[in-house]
């Protein structure tokens, strides 16, 4: 399988086959400077203006503006997630106006169809991985993005993708390590475990080869991967936090939906 399909911003969402089809033969799609400098500057400023209200996860090893489903799932805070989703969406809009709508539009360009907010869930949000913290030193967890996919979606292998837009890259590293391996339903000899909401936890493979590629991205770049693709955030260094806008989009019974 080829590594990365690199597209100019003008080609993303243009007429023709939707870009998502490139992920049948590539590990990732990378679109250069799809988030404009003006958007990136305004949203990054807003993210830091909201710092006192960042949501701390995993003992403040990482933070979000908005609510990330997987962090709440892994910390046993699913009720807090759904109870706070509407307020989180309002906060994202207050400090990063237009961000969620922009990610919905990008997701629609990716899949070639209308994309709607997932009812009751948080829309696109922002991840802040601080300089010098655990992810910076050791890299992120090796995982699939199965959280948020229902057992029915997994059984059908419903199309599902993760979008990562770079607001502020770290000084060095912090790219996306990708494996030439997708979730096959039997990794580690077990099926994913559904929680009380009917969504799924990742189950990691027992053996890990070396990653096939590390996608390095710059300010404003957008990376897209299949949610079933094994991946990890690369360790990073320097004086800057790693700040990305993130969303997942999948095709369910209600059509294409987006969440964070």
N, C-alpha and C positions, 0 to 999 in steps of 0.2 A: 504494500500500500504506500502511495506517495505521502510525503510528510505534510507540507503546508501549502494550501492554495492561497496565493497572495493576490488580492484584488485592489484596484484603485477605488477610491471612494465613489467615483462617478459610476462605476459598474455595479455597485451594490443596490439591489432593488430595481435595476433597470429592466427593460423588456427582455423576455426570454425565460429560460428555465430558472426557477428560484435558486439562489445560491446554496440553500441547504442540500441540494442534490450533490454538490461537490464533496460532501462528507461521506458519500458512498465510496469514494476512492482516495480521500485525503484524511489525515488525522485531525486537521484543524483548518479553519479559514481565518486569515488575517487580513484586515482591511486597514490600510494606512490612513491615519488622521481622519477617521470618520466622525469622531467627536470634534467639533470645530474649536479653534483656539479660544474664541469668545465663550462658548459653552463651558469649556474646560476651566477657564479662569474664573468664571462666575460661580460654577458649581463647587470648585475647590475652595474658593473663599467662603461660600456658604457652609460647606462641610465643617470648616474650622471655626466659623462663627457659632455653630451649633455644638461645639465641643462639650460643654457642660451637660448636654443632654444625650451624648452618645450612649448607646447601649453596650455595656461591657459584657463580654462573654469569656468563658473558660478562665475565670479569675483574672480578668483584664489583660489576657494575652492578645485579644483582638477586640475590635469595636465595630459597631454599625451605626449609620444614620438610616433609620428604618429598622425593620425587624427581619432577621434572617431565619427562615424556617428550620434549616438544619441545626443551627446552634441551639434553638429552643427544643427541638426534638432530642438532641443528644444530652441536654441538661435537664430533661424532664419538665420543661416549661411550656408544653403545648397549649395549655389553657391560657397562659399569659399571652402567648402569641396571638391567638384568635381574639382575645379580649382587647388587645392593644393594637390590632392591625389598622383600624380606621384612624386612630390618633397618630400612628406611625406614618401613615400615608399623608396626613395633613402636615406633619412635621417635615417630611421630605419635600413637599411642595412649598412649604414656607421658606426653607433654607436653600433649596435647589429647585427653584421654580422651572417647570417644564421638563424636568429630568424623566419622570415616569412616562409622560406622554411621548417624549423622544425615544425612549427605549421600546415602547410599544410600536412606534413607527418603524424602528430598526428591525424589530422582530417580525413585523409584517413584511418588510422588504426581504428578510431572510427566507421566510416560508412561502411567500407569494400569495398570501391570503390575509384577511382581516384577523387581528389579534385583540382579544378582550381581556380586561383584568379578571383574574380568577376570583370569583365572588367570596368575600369574607377573608381573603388573604392579603398580605402586604404586597404592594407593587414593587417595582424595581427600587433598589436601595444601594447604599454605599458601604463597602468594606474598608476599614482602616486597619492595616497591620503595622504596628509601631516599629520604628527602628530599634534594634537591639533586643526585641522581645523574642519569644520562643520560635515563632515562624521565621523571623529574620535569621536566627542562629541555626536552626535545624531544618527549615523547610516545613511546609504544611503536611497534613496527613495525606497518605496515598489513598485515593478513594474514587468511587463513581458518584455521580450526582443523581442517585436513585431516590433520595428523599423528596417527598412530594408526589411521587408517582404511585398510583394506587396499584394493588395487585392485578386488577383487570387491565390496566394500562401496560403493566409488565408482561402479562400473559399474551397480550396482543403485540408486544414490542412496539408500542405506540411511539411515533416520532417525538423526540424530546431533545432540546438543545439548551446549552448554557452560553450566555453572552457575557463577556467581560470587557468593559471599556475602561481605558486607562486615563484617570484624571491626573495622577501624580506617580510616575514610576520612581522606584528607589534609585540611588546613585549607581548601584551595581547589582546585577542578578535580579531575582524576583520574577523571572519568567515562568512559563508554564511547561512542566515536564509531562510528556505524553508517552503512553505505552501503546504498542501495537497490539492492544488487547481490549476487548469489550466484554461487558458482563454477559455471561452465557447461561445464567440461571443455576449453575452448579458450582460456582467458585467456592473454595474452602469446603466443598461437600455439603453445602446447606443452601436453602432458599432464603431470600431476604425475609426479615421478620416485620410484619405489619404491626403498627401500634394501634391505640384505641381509636384513632381517627381514620384508620384504614390506609394510612400512608406507610412508606416502607423505609427501613434502615438499610444502609449499605452492608454488604457482606464482602469482606476483602479476600482476595486470593491468598492461599497459603504460601505460594512461592512467587517471587518477583524477579523477573529478569531486569536488565538495565533498561531505562527509558529509551524509546526510539528517537526522540527529538526533544529539545527544549525550545519553546517558542519565546523569542525575545521580542518584547513590544515596547514602543515608545509612547510619548504623550499623545493622547487622542486616538491611539489605535484601538480597534475592536477585534477581539479574538472570539471565535465561535467554535465550540466542540459539541460532539454528541454527548448527551448525558450518560450514555452507557460506556463512554470511553474512560479508561483508567488514567488518572492524572494526579498531579501534585504541584503545589507552589514551590518554586526553587528558593533556597535560602538567598538572603540579600544583605547587603551592607551599605554603609554610608550614613549620612545625616538626615535623610528624608524617609518619611513613612511611605509605605506602599498603599495608595488610595485608588480603588477601582469601583466603578459602578457595575452592578451585577444583576442579572435576572435570568430566570429559566422560562422556557416556552415549550408547551407540549400540546399535542392534539388529543383531546378527550371527547366525551359525548357532546359537550357544548361547543365543539369547534376548537380553535387554537386559543389557548389561555396563557397568561403571563403572571409570574409571581416571583417573590424573593424569599 
